Every structure is written in C-alpha cells, then in structure tokens.
Amino acid sequence: MENWAYDLRTLRGMAKHWKTGDPIDEAMVHKLRAAKNYRAASQMLRQLKFSMGDLALHDASFDPQTDSAFARLEAVGETTSILPALPEDRFLCSFSHIFAGGYAAGYFSYKWAEVLSADGFAAFEEAGLENDSRIAQLGRQYAETVMGLGGSLPAADVFKLFRGRAPTADALLRHSGLTA
C-alpha cells in the first residue's frame, strides 16, 4: 500500500523537517507526486515491453532453433517503444530476470502488483481518506482478506473478496497521472 506515502494527511503525520519539526507542506507533497509521475508513460511502456517480451520469448510458438529472440523483442518494441531500438541493441543479453532471476514468463507480475496495489488503495480513496471510521473498517477488511487469507485462495478470489470485483488498471493510470 505504498500509495499511502503520497497522501497529504499521511505524509503530514510522519514527514517532518529535520531541524524545525514542522510537518511537510502541501507544496512539497505536490512536488513529490510530480516527481513520482515524471515520465510515467515512458516508464510504463518500458515495463510493458519487458513484460510482453518475456511472454513472447516463453510462448509455445517460439522455437529457439529457428526464431530470433532479438527479433521477437524488436516486434514487441514496435508497439511499446516510442523510438525503435538501435540495430546493435542487445538489452536482452542482460535481462537476467527472465533467464536467471526466477521470473521466466513472470516479469509481468511487477506491473500486475502495481495494478493490485493501486486498485486496492482506490477502495480507501473511494471511502474518503479523511473518513477515519470508514478507513478503519476498510483496514480491517483488508487485513482479513488480503493479509489474512494470503495464498490460501487464488489471488484473484482474495482481491474480489476485498474489492467486491475484479481488479482494473484505472487507479494505476490515475495515480500515475495518465488519465485526462
């Protein structure tokens, strides 16, 4: 629930000036949010390229004997990159997550975790971040479902128990400053 770290009220309760002890001011919080969202669209496209490239390389139709991993990643880049990769680009050679890091065909889980986190936090926003009793109630519900059930049920089912619906990317896009 890292999104709490960008909530004005939460920050004012924990972020103090080191010398004066004054709480963080609203202008600084706006700067923090702006810094977090700087180049958010480019960063999201980059992560989508990594995720989609990983899946493309681990797809059953990929034959390492006849297909080029570089060509697969380049094809993904045509839909996820603003500029084409340089011909000598060999990023794939150092993308250890998908070859040696335990994320083979699972790199997308980084972005999916952001979707779940943002959508989960949106429940608190919808309740009203100033509504202490409703926030406490939602906090208990979160503890009983997401934290309490953990891996005892499929993650999608646990999320639905908390939110009452399947997750959407709407909150992530909004929190990233990518909505109109």
KEKE-3310 file (N, C-alpha, C; in steps of 0.2 Angstrom, whole numbers, plus 5000, padded with zeros to 4 digits):
npx = (5004:5009:5004:4999:5010:5010:4999:4992:4988:4993:5007:5009:5008:5020:5031:5043:5052:5069:5075:5067:5055:5043:5029:5028:5025:5011:5014:5026:5022:5015:5026:5033:5023:5023:5036:5036:5028:5034:5038:5030:5022:5032:5040:5030:5028:5040:5041:5030:5035:5046:5038:5030:5039:5046:5035:5033:5045:5044:5033:5024:5025:5037:5052:5067:5077:5075:5069:5072:5077:5080:5073:5060:5059:5061:5049:5040:5043:5039:5026:5027:5037:5043:5053:5063:5073:5091:5100:5111:5107:5107:5100:5093:5102:5107:5096:5093:5082:5073:5079:5088:5084:5072:5060:5055:5044:5036:5038:5029:5022:5027:5021:5008:5007:5008:4996:4986:4989:4987:4973:4968:4971:4963:4951:4951:4952:4940:4932:4934:4948:4949:4939:4939:4933:4927:4939:4946:4937:4938:4952:4952:4945:4953:4964:4958:4955:4965:4978:4975:4970:4979:4989:4980:4969:4965:4974:4966:4953:4954:4957:4944:4936:4940:4938:4926:4925:4933:4950:4955:4965:4962:4965:4978:4983:4977:4984:4996:4996:4991:4978:4965)
npy = (4994:5006:5018:5026:5033:5045:5052:5067:5069:5058:5059:5072:5068:5060:5065:5076:5092:5091:5099:5109:5103:5105:5100:5092:5103:5107:5110:5104:5091:5090:5092:5080:5071:5075:5072:5058:5054:5059:5056:5045:5038:5034:5026:5016:5011:5005:4995:4987:4983:4975:4965:4960:4956:4946:4937:4934:4927:4916:4910:4896:4895:4900:4895:4891:4886:4891:4903:4921:4928:4941:4947:4944:4952:4965:4965:4966:4979:4987:4990:4995:5005:5021:5026:5017:5002:5003:4995:4988:4985:4975:4973:4962:4952:4955:4955:4948:4944:4936:4925:4921:4924:4919:4924:4919:4920:4927:4941:4951:4951:4961:4973:4970:4969:4982:4986:4980:4985:4999:4998:4993:5002:5012:5009:5014:5027:5030:5028:5039:5047:5055:5050:5043:5032:5024:5021:5014:5003:4998:4995:4984:4975:4973:4968:4956:4950:4951:4951:4942:4930:4927:4916:4906:4905:4907:4922:4931:4928:4932:4946:4950:4947:4957:4969:4967:4965:4962:4966:4982:4993:5006:5014:5014:5020:5033:5036:5037:5048:5047:5049:5058)
npz = (5000:4996:4991:5001:5005:4998:5001:5007:5021:5028:5025:5031:5044:5047:5040:5044:5046:5047:5056:5061:5064:5059:5050:5034:5020:5009:4996:4994:4995:4983:4974:4977:4972:4958:4955:4956:4946:4935:4918:4918:4908:4899:4907:4910:4897:4895:4905:4901:4888:4893:4900:4890:4881:4888:4889:4876:4872:4880:4875:4868:4854:4851:4844:4848:4840:4827:4828:4831:4846:4848:4837:4841:4852:4847:4838:4848:4853:4843:4846:4859:4861:4859:4851:4839:4843:4843:4830:4835:4848:4862:4874:4879:4882:4894:4902:4915:4924:4917:4913:4923:4935:4941:4936:4924:4911:4919:4922:4921:4932:4941:4936:4937:4951:4954:4948:4957:4969:4967:4964:4975:4985:4980:4985:4998:4995:4989:4999:5006:5012:5023:5031:5045:5052:5042:5035:5045:5046:5032:5033:5042:5035:5024:5031:5035:5023:5011:5018:5028:5022:5012:5003:5003:4995:4978:4971:4964:4968:4982:4980:4975:4986:4994:4986:4980:4967:4951:4948:4941:4929:4931:4943:4944:4932:4935:4947:4942:4934:4921:4916:4908)
capx = (5000:5014:5001:4998:5015:5009:4993:4994:4987:4998:5014:5010:5009:5026:5037:5044:5058:5074:5078:5061:5050:5037:5026:5029:5020:5007:5018:5031:5019:5014:5032:5034:5019:5025:5042:5034:5024:5039:5040:5027:5020:5038:5042:5025:5029:5046:5039:5026:5040:5049:5034:5027:5045:5046:5030:5034:5050:5042:5027:5025:5026:5044:5057:5074:5081:5073:5067:5077:5075:5081:5068:5054:5059:5060:5042:5036:5045:5036:5020:5028:5043:5042:5059:5065:5079:5096:5102:5116:5104:5107:5097:5091:5108:5107:5089:5093:5076:5069:5083:5092:5081:5066:5054:5053:5036:5033:5040:5023:5020:5029:5016:5002:5007:5006:4988:4983:4991:4983:4966:4967:4971:4957:4945:4952:4951:4933:4928:4936:4954:4948:4934:4943:4929:4927:4946:4947:4933:4942:4958:4951:4943:4960:4968:4955:4955:4971:4983:4973:4969:4986:4989:4975:4964:4968:4974:4960:4947:4955:4956:4937:4933:4941:4936:4919:4925:4940:4955:4956:4971:4960:4968:4986:4983:4976:4989:5002:4995:4990:4971:4963)
capy = (5000:5012:5024:5030:5038:5051:5055:5073:5068:5053:5062:5077:5064:5057:5068:5082:5095:5088:5104:5113:5098:5107:5094:5093:5107:5104:5112:5099:5085:5091:5091:5073:5067:5076:5068:5051:5053:5061:5051:5039:5035:5031:5020:5011:5007:5001:4989:4983:4980:4970:4960:4957:4952:4940:4932:4932:4923:4910:4907:4889:4896:4902:4890:4894:4884:4894:4910:4925:4931:4949:4949:4944:4958:4970:4966:4969:4986:4991:4993:4998:5009:5027:5026:5010:5001:5003:4988:4984:4984:4969:4973:4955:4948:4957:4954:4942:4942:4931:4920:4918:4928:4916:4927:4917:4921:4930:4948:4955:4952:4968:4978:4967:4970:4989:4987:4977:4990:5005:4997:4992:5009:5016:5007:5019:5034:5030:5028:5046:5047:5059:5047:5038:5026:5020:5019:5009:4997:4995:4992:4978:4971:4972:4963:4949:4946:4951:4949:4936:4924:4926:4911:4900:4905:4911:4929:4934:4927:4936:4953:4951:4947:4964:4975:4966:4965:4960:4972:4986:4997:5013:5018:5014:5025:5039:5038:5039:5055:5046:5050:5065)
capz = (5000:4995:4989:5007:5006:4994:5004:5011:5028:5030:5025:5037:5051:5048:5037:5047:5044:5052:5061:5065:5066:5055:5045:5027:5017:5004:4990:4994:4993:4976:4971:4977:4967:4952:4954:4956:4939:4929:4913:4920:4902:4896:4911:4909:4891:4896:4909:4896:4883:4896:4901:4884:4878:4892:4887:4869:4872:4883:4871:4865:4847:4850:4843:4849:4835:4821:4829:4834:4852:4847:4833:4845:4857:4842:4837:4854:4854:4838:4849:4866:4861:4855:4846:4838:4846:4839:4827:4840:4855:4865:4881:4880:4885:4902:4906:4919:4927:4914:4912:4929:4941:4943:4933:4917:4909:4925:4923:4921:4939:4943:4934:4940:4958:4954:4947:4963:4974:4966:4964:4982:4988:4977:4989:5003:4992:4987:5006:5009:5016:5029:5035:5049:5054:5036:5034:5049:5043:5026:5035:5045:5029:5020:5035:5035:5016:5008:5023:5032:5018:5009:4997:5004:4990:4972:4972:4961:4973:4988:4979:4974:4992:4997:4982:4978:4960:4948:4948:4935:4929:4931:4948:4942:4927:4938:4951:4938:4930:4914:4914:4906)
cpx = (5004:5010:4999:5004:5015:5002:4995:4994:4992:5005:5014:5011:5016:5032:5037:5051:5063:5076:5072:5056:5043:5035:5027:5023:5017:5011:5023:5028:5017:5020:5034:5030:5021:5032:5041:5031:5028:5040:5036:5025:5026:5040:5037:5026:5035:5045:5035:5030:5043:5044:5031:5033:5046:5041:5031:5040:5049:5035:5029:5027:5033:5048:5064:5079:5081:5071:5072:5074:5075:5075:5061:5053:5058:5053:5038:5037:5042:5029:5021:5034:5041:5047:5061:5072:5085:5098:5107:5113:5104:5105:5096:5096:5109:5101:5089:5087:5073:5073:5086:5089:5074:5060:5052:5046:5033:5034:5034:5020:5022:5023:5009:5001:5005:4998:4984:4983:4987:4976:4964:4966:4965:4951:4945:4950:4943:4929:4929:4942:4953:4942:4937:4939:4929:4934:4948:4944:4936:4948:4957:4949:4949:4964:4965:4955:4962:4977:4981:4973:4975:4985:4984:4970:4968:4968:4968:4954:4948:4954:4948:4934:4934:4938:4928:4919:4932:4944:4954:4962:4969:4964:4975:4987:4982:4981:4996:5002:4993:4983:4970:4959)
cpy = (5006:5019:5029:5035:5044:5054:5061:5072:5063:5056:5068:5074:5061:5060:5075:5085:5093:5093:5107:5108:5100:5101:5097:5098:5104:5105:5106:5092:5085:5089:5083:5069:5068:5072:5061:5050:5056:5055:5045:5035:5031:5025:5015:5007:5003:4995:4984:4980:4974:4964:4956:4953:4946:4935:4929:4927:4916:4907:4901:4890:4898:4896:4893:4892:4888:4902:4914:4929:4939:4951:4949:4950:4964:4971:4968:4977:4990:4994:4996:5003:5015:5028:5018:5009:5001:4996:4984:4983:4977:4968:4966:4951:4950:4957:4948:4940:4936:4925:4916:4920:4925:4919:4925:4917:4924:4938:4952:4956:4958:4973:4976:4969:4978:4990:4985:4982:4996:5004:4996:4998:5013:5015:5012:5026:5035:5031:5035:5045:5050:5055:5041:5032:5022:5017:5013:5002:4994:4992:4985:4973:4969:4967:4956:4946:4946:4948:4942:4929:4922:4921:4906:4900:4908:4918:4933:4934:4932:4943:4954:4951:4954:4969:4974:4965:4963:4967:4976:4990:5004:5017:5019:5020:5032:5041:5040:5045:5053:5046:5057:5068)
cpz = (5000:4994:4995:5008:5002:4996:5008:5019:5031:5030:5030:5044:5052:5045:5040:5045:5049:5057:5065:5067:5063:5050:5038:5024:5011:4997:4989:4992:4986:4972:4971:4972:4960:4950:4952:4949:4934:4925:4914:4914:4899:4900:4911:4903:4891:4899:4905:4891:4887:4897:4895:4880:4881:4890:4880:4868:4875:4880:4868:4858:4846:4849:4843:4843:4828:4822:4832:4840:4851:4842:4836:4849:4852:4840:4842:4855:4849:4841:4856:4866:4857:4850:4845:4841:4841:4836:4832:4847:4857:4872:4883:4884:4892:4905:4910:4923:4924:4912:4918:4935:4944:4941:4926:4916:4915:4927:4924:4928:4943:4942:4937:4947:4959:4953:4953:4968:4973:4967:4972:4986:4986:4982:4995:5001:4991:4994:5009:5014:5022:5034:5039:5051:5048:5034:5038:5048:5037:5028:5038:5039:5025:5024:5035:5028:5013:5012:5026:5028:5014:5003:4998:4999:4984:4973:4969:4965:4979:4986:4978:4981:4995:4993:4980:4970:4957:4948:4941:4935:4930:4937:4947:4937:4930:4943:4948:4934:4923:4912:4912:4912)
residu = (MET:GLU:ASN:TRP:ALA:TYR:ASP:LEU:ARG:THR:LEU:ARG:GLY:MET:ALA:LYS:HIS:TRP:LYS:THR:GLY:ASP:PRO:ILE:ASP:GLU:ALA:MET:VAL:HIS:LYS:LEU:ARG:ALA:ALA:LYS:ASN:TYR:ARG:ALA:ALA:SER:GLN:MET:LEU:ARG:GLN:LEU:LYS:PHE:SER:MET:GLY:ASP:LEU:ALA:LEU:HIS:ASP:ALA:SER:PHE:ASP:PRO:GLN:THR:ASP:SER:ALA:PHE:ALA:ARG:LEU:GLU:ALA:VAL:GLY:GLU:THR:THR:SER:ILE:LEU:PRO:ALA:LEU:PRO:GLU:ASP:ARG:PHE:LEU:CYS:SER:PHE:SER:HIS:ILE:PHE:ALA:GLY:GLY:TYR:ALA:ALA:GLY:TYR:PHE:SER:TYR:LYS:TRP:ALA:GLU:VAL:LEU:SER:ALA:ASP:GLY:PHE:ALA:ALA:PHE:GLU:GLU:ALA:GLY:LEU:GLU:ASN:ASP:SER:ARG:ILE:ALA:GLN:LEU:GLY:ARG:GLN:TYR:ALA:GLU:THR:VAL:MET:GLY:LEU:GLY:GLY:SER:LEU:PRO:ALA:ALA:ASP:VAL:PHE:LYS:LEU:PHE:ARG:GLY:ARG:ALA:PRO:THR:ALA:ASP:ALA:LEU:LEU:ARG:HIS:SER:GLY:LEU:THR:ALA)
# end
